[in-house]
Amino acid sequence: MNMNFFSIFDVIIGLLGAYLAFTGIKGYKNGEVDPMIITSEEITRCGDIKGLSAYIMPRTAIFGAFCVIFGIQGLLNDSQYVNFPKAVNIAFLIAFVVVWILFSMAIRKAKKDYIH
C-alpha cells in the first residue's frame, strides 16, 4: 500500500470517526456528553445533561460512522487499492460536507436549547 500525504488525512479522519462513533454510543448509553463535543464549561451550565446527551450523542455517533466510511473510501482511493470513478469521489466529498454541516447545525441547536 502506497502511503502518500492524503492517505495520512484519510487515516486521521477514520480514527477520529471511530472515536466519535464510540463516544457517541457510550455517551448516549450513559447519559453523558463528551467535552470534545460540548465544552466542560458549557456542560456545567446545562440544566438537562440527559436530554442534551439524548439529542447530541446519537448524532455524534452517526457523524463518526460517516467519518469512518469517508476515511476508508479515501484511503482505498488514495492508495490506489481501488480506483473509484471521479464522480464517486466527488459524491463522497459532497456527502461529507453535507453531513458535517448538519452535525454542526445540531451542535448549535443543542447549545441553544440546552445550555443557558
C-alpha positions, 0 to 999 in steps of 0.5 A: 500500500502506497502511503502518500500525504492524503492517505495520512488525512484519510487515516486521521479522519477514520480514527477520529470517526471511530472515536466519535462513533464510540463516544457517541454510543457510550455517551448516549448509553450513559447519559453523558456528553463528551467535552470534545463535543460540548465544552466542560464549561458549557456542560456545567451550565446545562440544566438537562445533561440527559436530554442534551446527551439524548439529542447530541450523542446519537448524532455524534455517533452517526457523524463518526460512522460517516467519518469512518466510511469517508476515511476508508473510501479515501484511503482505498482511493488514495492508495490506489487499492481501488480506483473509484470513478471521479464522480464517486469521489466527488459524491463522497466529498459532497456527502461529507460536507453535507453531513458535517454541516448538519452535525454542526447545525445540531451542535448549535441547536443543542447549545441553544436549547440546552445550555443557558 
